[in-house]
Amino acid sequence: MAYSNNVFINCPFDDDYYPLLKPIIFTVLYCGLTPQISETKDGDDIRIRNIQSLIETSKYSIHDISRIEPKTKFDLPRFNMPFELGMDLGCKRYSLKDKKCLILEKQLHRFKKVMSDIAGQDISNHENDPLLITKAVRNWIYKIRNSKNKPASSNTIWDLYNEFLFDFDKDMRAEKLNPNVIWEIPFSELIDLNKNWIKAKKKGKK
């Protein structure tokens, strides 16, 4: 059951991307799936092994390759995301053929200039807009889920996400934590907070 519900999320992990990562996590959870994010749990963890395990145990995956250009003239491009996308596509081709993935980009068709070989994949653009990325993830889940598990509309999910975000920001600041800093709490805790909020909301307790 875990494999068929897991969604491996491959994206930049920094404060600039955090406003996009949070609605991805919320949307995945609200649609009844389980986000999987690489997170070192002890000093002996080897990150690439952790990523390989997440790919192997996740039927679905979301890959954002929007960092194909340096953030500033002093930076270099980030190749981790295309690398992990390649591992996932290889896993689908040679092993787990029922895997499905969504590829996200900042601008439509920009990927053709640097990764033309992935043409034909399911690629959506988000323009660094949290609302657009919510729609892209929700619409993709709508297409891949069976008729009994269709998600709510993207506008409904977006409105609920903003309710969650208000509560999240308030609770974080009450603990003297910055809600806009990506590493302020572990990803596993962020996922639990989303999950518990959604569960309470669906039960009518929010």
HUGI-V474219 format. One record per residue. N is the residue number from 0. PHI is phi in radians with two decimals (NA if undefined). BURIAL is b if it has 24 or more other ideal C-beta (glycine too) atoms within 12 Angstrom, else e. Layout:
N/PHI/BURIAL
N/PHI/BURIAL
This chain:
0/NA/e
1/-1.04/e
2/-0.98/e
3/-1.27/e
4/-1.92/e
5/-1.36/b
6/-2.20/b
7/-1.33/b
8/-1.89/b
9/-2.05/b
10/-2.71/b
11/-1.13/b
12/-1.97/b
13/-2.66/e
14/-1.11/e
15/-1.15/e
16/-1.56/b
17/-0.93/b
18/-1.11/b
19/-1.66/b
20/-1.14/b
21/-1.06/b
22/-1.21/b
23/-1.08/b
24/-1.04/b
25/-1.09/b
26/-1.11/b
27/-1.01/b
28/-1.18/b
29/-1.12/b
30/-1.48/b
31/1.53/b
32/-1.91/b
33/-2.08/b
34/-1.23/b
35/-2.15/b
36/-2.23/b
37/-1.10/b
38/-2.59/b
39/-1.15/e
40/-1.80/e
41/-2.71/e
42/-1.13/e
43/-1.59/e
44/-1.12/e
45/-1.84/e
46/-0.99/e
47/-1.13/e
48/-1.17/e
49/-1.08/e
50/-1.12/b
51/-1.04/e
52/-1.12/e
53/-1.12/b
54/-1.10/b
55/-1.20/b
56/-1.85/b
57/-2.17/b
58/-1.19/b
59/-2.02/b
60/-2.68/b
61/-2.15/b
62/-2.11/b
63/-1.79/b
64/-1.79/b
65/-1.21/b
66/-1.56/b
67/-1.52/b
68/-2.30/e
69/-1.07/e
70/-1.18/e
71/-2.39/e
72/-1.18/e
73/-1.64/e
74/-1.69/e
75/-1.99/e
76/-1.07/e
77/-1.72/b
78/-1.77/e
79/-1.03/b
80/-1.15/b
81/-1.08/b
82/-1.10/e
83/-1.22/b
84/-1.06/b
85/-1.07/b
86/-1.08/b
87/-1.18/b
88/-1.14/b
89/-1.13/e
90/-1.09/b
91/-1.17/b
92/-1.23/e
93/-1.87/e
94/-2.41/e
95/-1.65/b
96/-1.30/e
97/-1.58/e
98/-1.12/b
99/-2.35/b
100/-2.42/b
101/-1.97/b
102/-1.88/b
103/-1.87/b
104/-2.41/b
105/-1.25/b
106/-2.09/e
107/-1.08/e
108/1.30/e
109/-1.09/e
110/-1.03/b
111/-1.09/e
112/-1.35/e
113/-2.21/e
114/-2.43/b
115/-1.11/e
116/-1.20/e
117/-1.63/b
118/-0.99/e
119/1.76/e
120/-1.38/b
121/-1.39/b
122/-2.10/b
123/-2.20/b
124/-1.81/b
125/-2.26/b
126/0.94/e
127/1.03/b
128/-1.89/e
129/-0.99/b
130/-1.15/e
131/-1.13/b
132/-1.24/b
133/-1.07/b
134/-1.12/b
135/-1.09/b
136/-1.21/b
137/-1.07/b
138/-1.15/b
139/-1.14/b
140/-1.10/b
141/-1.01/b
142/-1.27/e
143/-1.63/b
144/-1.51/b
145/-1.32/e
146/-1.09/e
147/-1.45/e
148/-2.20/e
149/-1.24/e
150/-1.36/b
151/-1.14/b
152/-1.16/e
153/-1.11/b
154/-1.17/e
155/-1.11/e
156/-1.11/b
157/-1.10/b
158/-1.09/e
159/-1.18/b
160/-1.04/b
161/-1.18/e
162/-1.13/e
163/-1.05/b
164/-1.07/b
165/-1.06/e
166/-1.16/b
167/-1.08/b
168/-1.06/e
169/-1.11/e
170/-1.19/e
171/-1.11/e
172/-1.16/e
173/-1.12/e
174/-1.61/e
175/1.04/e
176/-2.00/e
177/-1.55/e
178/-1.23/b
179/-1.77/e
180/-1.78/e
181/-1.13/b
182/-1.70/e
183/-1.15/e
184/-2.29/b
185/-1.13/e
186/-1.03/b
187/-1.08/e
188/-1.24/e
189/-1.04/b
190/-1.10/b
191/-1.08/e
192/-1.11/b
193/-1.05/b
194/-1.08/b
195/-1.18/e
196/-1.13/b
197/-1.11/b
198/-1.06/e
199/-1.14/e
200/-1.12/b
201/-1.19/e
202/-1.54/e
203/1.43/e
204/-1.67/e
205/-1.81/e
